[in-house]
Amino acid sequence: MVKKTLEKKKKEEFGALFIPAGIFLGMGFGFLFGDLVAGLFIGMGIGFLLFAITKIFKRK
């Protein structure tokens, strides 16, 4: 029972990696184009979108 719960939790957390990845990519592009704050917000937004998309496709 506990093993099944841990496996389910592990699968759900996979999509959450898109959020920090998006922030770091946004930070890199922000430094590149000279606007760090805008890059961070764009990266965070893209990370949340990818997280939501993966969560939708996992349910099916």
Buried (B, 14 or more C-beta within 10 A) or exposed (E): EEEEEEEEEEEEEEBEEBBEBBBEBBBEBBEEEEEBEEBBBBBBBBBEEBBEEBEEEEEE
